[in-house]
Amino acid sequence: MPQVPQTFDALAVRTWCGLALRALGRAREEIDAINVYPVADGDTGTNLYLTVESAAAAVEAVFTAYEAVPAAPGAGGVSLPDAVRAMAHGALIGARGNSGTILAQLLRGMAQVLAADGETAHTDGRALALALRNAADSARGAVAHPVEGTVLTVASAAADAASSAEGDPGAVALAAHEGALAALAATPGQLAVLEHAGVVDAGGRGLVAVLAALVETFTGEAPRGLPAGAGLPRPGAGAVPGASGTGATGPATAPAAPTGAGAGTAAAQGHGPGSAKEADATGACADGAAEEGHPAFEVIYLLEARDSAVDRLRDRLDALGDSLVVVGGDGLWNVHVHVDDAGAAVEAGIEAGRPYRIRITHFGLGDAHTGAGAGRPPRERAQRAVVAVVPGEGLAGLYAEAGATTVLARPDEPPASGELVEAVRRAHAREVVLLPNDADLRHTAAAAAEQARAEGVRVALIPTRSAVQGIAALAVHEPDRRFDEDVVAMTSAAGATRYAEVAVAERQSWTMAGICQAGDVLGLVDGDVAVIGTDVTATAETVLDRMLAAGGEMVTLVLGDDAPDTIAAHLESRVREAYLAVDTVVYRGGRQGALLLIGVE
């Protein structure tokens, strides 16, 4: 038997995230199939998977950063506080749907205990029990109108069982899992919609899988799951939208394809259907994707705001709709609400702070993966689509105008493979051209392409390393010609485009151009630092001259929000005066990380 952690340390966090991601990958389709409360949109498993994927990626980034820098003499490895804070932050920024948002708050609640300052050991069984208690309480406090028979009930039962257990983290985790399992089995008796469909709560089912992974982390063995058939629709029970008939629940280790239904972001767990103000706790509005009496839109966004502003935001959003969950803290929040007026929900966020990564889903539109909605036939697939990762809102708009489905990549927050798969599903086409627009996303995009192919979509991955290469590829895209010919033309256009960026160094570092200091202006050509300067405009001009020295017919400039106001005019003038017959086009990229992106074709 492989060696397993005896204490809750950073390695245990890393192991847990990996096992939880694997467990949710296996159970994702099953969980999607039993998602009936309060909106039967069939994506709870997918949303939980994407949330944990983001948490696991954040933890891996901490370990990767530590391993890349030689440790000082006497220094230990990655600390538990660093690992659990990364886990909680990753889950927060990657949370999808209401189920993922609540899971993010559960992980944040655990991190608050395990990473508390001024204490001694936070690594034993007692600490884990306290962490689970705080997780359950904080998640319940984040939901505007808690309802029993949901993931909140399962989390509370897990915390109660853990509090009564004694021993090491493995014993406490096992008790928590058993308590959660018993609570999950009882959920149909607490919510009539679950009883009617003959299923257990989908969000609670996902949490049981995550807790099973926690047990496996400390014991090396996965615990028993639900009794066979415990979560399946009973004969004669109400139909479960999206259910495939292959088994809606089961142990976290049960074999199931990870190609689950659900491409939207509208899972709903742990809150009242239509809220306590509009419906009772029986889930009366949960029989379809856009039921009468239930709000039409799900609105989700990250929000940078002060605590006092968030308190006011909660009150305003609660008056606008239902299914309200606001999680986070320390200036960063994840907001989820169901409303009829999506614009008002976003405006409320703007008044509170700075919302971004805004996602709006219309429940009534349906989807090929979630069912078409009451009485609506599935919409026809397009023949071909382009899916692109873009670094800023401005480019997202530009790509969208050209017909591409976009995935927004924030600075230091690269998208996970699940987000790219979701975008491919959203494009709803038989053939998809995928543009990662970042060399570091090559493996992520390849994994997403393989997943999409397993779902029957023909996918071609063009290895674009910058958004300006993606612009060049999109400019020659012709959806009416043969797929292979289109891919060859787009690949050729991208490959013929040299790319550069101008950014500010965050720390001292060795580069191809020498040692840079924090605050220096860096000019990167084809991914390598070629110029180190002190002035943004002068550095950009030097980079542009180096690129045009090899020839070119078109210069593309993409300006970030922090670029100097005069830089575009200066560079356009430089091109006109020094390079005959070279055209220049300028775009506004928004908050894209780099001050300036440059493309030369």
Backbone hydrogen bonds, N-H to C=O, Kabsch-Sander energy under -0.5 kcal/mol:
donor,donor_aa,acceptor,acceptor_aa,energy
8,F,123,T,-3.1
9,D,7,T,-1.6
13,V,9,D,-1.8
14,R,10,A,-2.3
15,T,11,L,-2.6
16,W,12,A,-2.8
17,C,13,V,-2.4
18,G,14,R,-1.9
19,L,15,T,-2.6
20,A,16,W,-3.0
21,L,17,C,-2.3
22,R,18,G,-2.0
23,A,19,L,-2.7
24,L,20,A,-2.6
25,G,21,L,-1.9
26,R,22,R,-1.9
27,A,23,A,-2.0
28,R,24,L,-1.2
29,E,257,A,-0.5
31,I,27,A,-2.7
32,D,28,R,-2.7
33,A,29,E,-1.9
34,I,30,E,-1.0
34,I,31,I,-0.7
35,N,32,D,-1.2
36,V,34,I,-1.2
40,A,288,G,-1.0
41,D,39,V,-2.3
42,G,35,N,-0.8
47,N,43,D,-2.7
48,L,44,T,-2.4
49,Y,45,G,-2.3
50,L,46,T,-2.5
51,T,47,N,-2.0
52,V,48,L,-2.4
53,E,49,Y,-2.5
54,S,50,L,-1.8
55,A,51,T,-1.8
56,A,52,V,-3.0
57,A,53,E,-2.2
58,A,54,S,-1.8
59,V,55,A,-1.9
60,E,56,A,-2.5
61,A,57,A,-2.0
62,V,58,A,-1.4
63,F,59,V,-1.9
64,T,60,E,-2.8
65,A,61,A,-2.5
66,Y,62,V,-2.0
67,E,63,F,-2.6
68,A,64,T,-1.5
69,V,65,A,-0.7
69,V,66,Y,-0.9
75,A,72,A,-2.5
83,A,79,S,-2.1
84,V,80,L,-2.8
85,R,81,P,-2.2
86,A,82,D,-1.9
87,M,83,A,-2.3
88,A,84,V,-2.5
89,H,85,R,-2.6
90,G,86,A,-3.0
91,A,87,M,-2.2
92,L,88,A,-2.1
93,I,89,H,-2.5
94,G,90,G,-1.5
95,A,91,A,-0.7
95,A,92,L,-0.7
98,N,267,A,-2.5
100,G,96,R,-1.6
101,T,97,G,-1.9
102,I,98,N,-2.4
103,L,99,S,-2.2
104,A,100,G,-2.3
105,Q,101,T,-1.6
106,L,102,I,-2.2
107,L,103,L,-2.4
108,R,104,A,-2.1
109,G,105,Q,-2.6
110,M,106,L,-1.9
111,A,107,L,-2.3
112,Q,108,R,-2.0
113,V,109,G,-0.8
113,V,110,M,-0.8
114,L,110,M,-2.6
115,A,111,A,-2.3
116,A,113,V,-1.3
119,E,116,A,-0.6
128,L,124,D,-1.8
129,A,125,G,-2.2
130,L,126,R,-2.3
131,A,127,A,-2.3
132,L,128,L,-2.5
133,R,129,A,-2.0
134,N,130,L,-2.4
135,A,131,A,-2.3
136,A,132,L,-2.3
137,D,133,R,-2.3
138,S,134,N,-2.6
139,A,135,A,-2.2
140,R,136,A,-2.0
141,G,137,D,-2.1
142,A,138,S,-0.9
142,A,139,A,-0.6
143,V,139,A,-0.7
143,V,140,R,-0.9
144,A,324,L,-2.5
153,T,150,T,-0.6
154,V,150,T,-1.7
155,A,151,V,-2.6
156,S,152,L,-2.2
157,A,153,T,-2.2
158,A,154,V,-2.0
159,A,155,A,-2.1
160,D,156,S,-2.5
161,A,157,A,-2.3
162,A,158,A,-2.2
163,S,159,A,-2.2
164,S,160,D,-1.1
165,A,161,A,-0.6
165,A,162,A,-0.9
172,V,168,D,-2.0
173,A,169,P,-2.9
174,L,170,G,-2.2
175,A,171,A,-2.0
176,A,172,V,-2.4
177,H,173,A,-2.4
178,E,174,L,-2.4
179,G,175,A,-2.4
180,A,176,A,-2.5
181,L,177,H,-2.5
182,A,178,E,-2.1
183,A,179,G,-2.0
184,L,180,A,-2.6
185,A,181,L,-2.2
186,A,182,A,-1.0
187,T,183,A,-0.5
187,T,184,L,-1.5
189,G,186,A,-1.3
190,Q,187,T,-1.7
191,L,187,T,-1.5
193,V,282,T,-1.0
194,L,191,L,-0.6
195,E,188,P,-0.5
195,E,191,L,-2.0
196,H,192,A,-3.0
197,A,193,V,-1.7
198,G,194,L,-1.7
199,V,194,L,-1.8
205,R,201,D,-2.1
206,G,202,A,-2.0
207,L,203,G,-2.1
208,V,204,G,-2.1
209,A,205,R,-1.5
210,V,206,G,-2.0
211,L,207,L,-2.5
212,A,208,V,-2.3
213,A,209,A,-1.7
214,L,210,V,-1.3
215,V,211,L,-2.1
216,E,212,A,-2.3
217,T,213,A,-1.7
218,F,214,L,-1.2
218,F,215,V,-0.5
219,T,215,V,-2.0
220,G,216,E,-2.1
230,A,227,P,-2.6
232,L,229,G,-1.0
237,A,234,R,-2.7
238,G,196,H,-3.6
243,A,240,V,-2.4
254,A,251,P,-2.3
260,G,258,P,-0.7
272,G,145,H,-1.1
274,G,272,G,-0.7
275,S,272,G,-2.0
278,E,274,G,-0.7
278,E,275,S,-1.2
279,A,275,S,-2.1
283,G,280,D,-1.1
286,A,283,G,-2.0
291,E,288,G,-0.5
294,H,291,E,-2.0
297,F,339,V,-2.9
298,E,361,T,-2.6
299,V,337,V,-3.0
300,I,359,R,-2.5
301,Y,335,V,-1.8
302,L,356,Y,-2.6
303,L,333,W,-2.6
304,E,354,R,-1.9
305,A,303,L,-0.7
305,A,331,G,-1.3
306,R,352,A,-0.5
310,V,306,R,-1.8
311,D,307,D,-1.9
312,R,308,S,-1.3
313,L,309,A,-2.0
314,R,310,V,-2.5
315,D,311,D,-1.4
316,R,312,R,-2.0
317,L,313,L,-2.9
318,D,314,R,-2.4
319,A,315,D,-1.3
320,L,316,R,-1.1
321,G,317,L,-1.9
322,D,338,H,-2.4
325,V,336,H,-2.5
326,V,142,A,-1.6
327,V,334,N,-2.2
329,G,332,L,-2.6
332,L,329,G,-1.7
333,W,303,L,-2.4
334,N,327,V,-2.8
335,V,301,Y,-3.0
335,V,333,W,-0.5
336,H,325,V,-2.2
337,V,299,V,-1.9
338,H,322,D,-3.0
339,V,297,F,-2.3
339,V,337,V,-0.5
340,D,320,L,-0.6
342,A,340,D,-0.8
345,A,341,D,-1.4
346,V,342,A,-1.9
347,E,343,G,-2.7
348,A,344,A,-2.0
349,G,345,A,-1.3
350,I,346,V,-2.1
351,E,347,E,-2.1
352,A,348,A,-1.4
353,G,349,G,-2.2
354,R,304,E,-2.3
356,Y,302,L,-2.4
359,R,300,I,-3.0
361,T,298,E,-2.5
363,F,296,A,-2.5
363,F,361,T,-0.7
364,G,296,A,-0.5
365,L,362,H,-1.1
366,G,362,H,-0.5
366,G,363,F,-0.7
367,D,371,G,-2.2
371,G,367,D,-1.5
376,R,373,G,-2.0
382,A,428,H,-2.6
385,A,431,E,-1.9
387,V,433,V,-2.8
388,A,405,T,-2.4
389,V,435,L,-2.4
390,V,388,A,-0.5
390,V,407,V,-2.4
394,G,589,G,-1.3
395,L,589,G,-0.9
396,A,392,G,-2.0
397,G,393,E,-2.1
398,L,394,G,-1.9
399,Y,395,L,-3.1
400,A,396,A,-2.3
401,E,397,G,-2.2
402,A,398,L,-1.2
403,G,400,A,-1.7
404,A,399,Y,-2.4
405,T,386,V,-3.1
406,T,404,A,-0.5
407,V,388,A,-2.2
409,A,390,V,-3.1
410,R,408,L,-0.6
410,R,413,E,-0.9
413,E,410,R,-2.5
419,E,416,A,-0.7
420,L,416,A,-1.4
421,V,417,S,-2.4
422,E,418,G,-2.4
423,A,419,E,-1.9
424,V,420,L,-2.2
425,R,421,V,-2.3
426,R,422,E,-2.4
427,A,423,A,-2.0
428,H,424,V,-1.0
428,H,425,R,-0.6
429,A,424,V,-0.5
430,R,382,A,-2.4
431,E,383,Q,-1.5
432,V,458,R,-2.9
433,V,385,A,-2.5
434,L,432,V,-0.6
434,L,460,A,-2.9
435,L,387,V,-3.0
435,L,433,V,-0.5
438,D,464,T,-1.4
439,A,465,R,-0.8
441,L,438,D,-1.5
442,R,439,A,-1.3
445,A,441,L,-3.0
446,A,442,R,-2.2
447,A,443,H,-2.3
448,A,444,T,-2.1
449,A,445,A,-2.5
450,E,446,A,-2.1
451,Q,447,A,-2.1
452,A,448,A,-2.5
453,R,449,A,-2.4
454,A,450,E,-1.9
455,E,451,Q,-0.8
455,E,452,A,-0.7
456,G,453,R,-1.9
457,V,452,A,-2.0
458,R,430,R,-2.6
459,V,457,V,-0.7
460,A,432,V,-2.5
462,I,434,L,-2.3
462,I,460,A,-0.7
464,T,462,I,-2.8
469,Q,466,S,-0.6
470,G,466,S,-1.6
471,I,467,A,-2.0
472,A,468,V,-1.8
473,A,469,Q,-2.2
474,L,470,G,-2.7
475,A,471,I,-1.7
476,V,472,A,-0.8
476,V,473,A,-0.9
477,H,474,L,-0.8
481,R,478,E,-1.4
486,D,482,R,-2.5
487,V,483,F,-2.6
488,V,484,D,-2.3
489,A,485,E,-2.3
490,M,486,D,-2.5
491,T,487,V,-2.7
492,S,488,V,-2.5
493,A,489,A,-2.2
494,A,490,M,-2.3
495,G,491,T,-2.6
496,A,492,S,-1.6
497,T,494,A,-1.5
498,R,496,A,-0.7
498,R,600,V,-2.4
500,A,598,I,-2.4
501,E,524,L,-2.0
502,V,596,L,-2.5
503,A,522,L,-2.2
505,A,520,D,-3.0
509,S,516,C,-1.9
511,T,514,G,-1.4
514,G,511,T,-1.4
516,C,509,S,-2.5
519,G,505,A,-2.8
520,D,517,Q,-2.3
521,V,533,G,-2.7
522,L,503,A,-3.4
522,L,520,D,-0.5
523,G,531,V,-2.9
524,L,501,E,-2.9
524,L,522,L,-0.6
525,V,528,D,-2.7
526,D,499,Y,-3.3
526,D,524,L,-0.5
528,D,525,V,-1.8
530,A,523,G,-3.3
531,V,523,G,-1.8
533,G,521,V,-3.2
539,T,535,D,-2.2
540,A,536,V,-2.5
541,E,537,T,-2.2
542,T,538,A,-2.1
543,V,539,T,-2.3
544,L,540,A,-2.5
545,D,541,E,-2.5
546,R,542,T,-2.1
547,M,543,V,-2.0
548,L,544,L,-2.5
549,A,545,D,-1.3
550,A,547,M,-1.0
551,G,548,L,-1.9
555,V,583,D,-2.8
556,T,599,G,-2.9
557,L,585,V,-2.7
558,V,597,L,-2.6
559,L,557,L,-0.6
559,L,587,Y,-2.8
560,G,595,L,-2.9
561,D,590,G,-1.9
563,A,560,G,-1.5
567,I,564,P,-1.1
570,H,566,T,-2.1
571,L,567,I,-2.4
572,E,568,A,-2.6
573,S,569,A,-2.2
574,R,570,H,-2.1
575,V,571,L,-2.2
576,R,572,E,-2.2
577,E,573,S,-2.3
578,A,574,R,-2.2
579,Y,575,V,-2.2
582,V,579,Y,-1.2
583,D,553,E,-2.2
583,D,581,A,-0.6
585,V,555,V,-2.5
587,Y,557,L,-2.9
589,G,559,L,-3.1
589,G,587,Y,-0.6
590,G,559,L,-0.9
592,Q,590,G,-1.7
594,A,592,Q,-1.4
595,L,502,V,-1.9
596,L,502,V,-1.5
597,L,558,V,-2.2
598,I,500,A,-2.9
599,G,556,T,-2.4
600,V,498,R,-2.3
601,E,554,M,-2.7
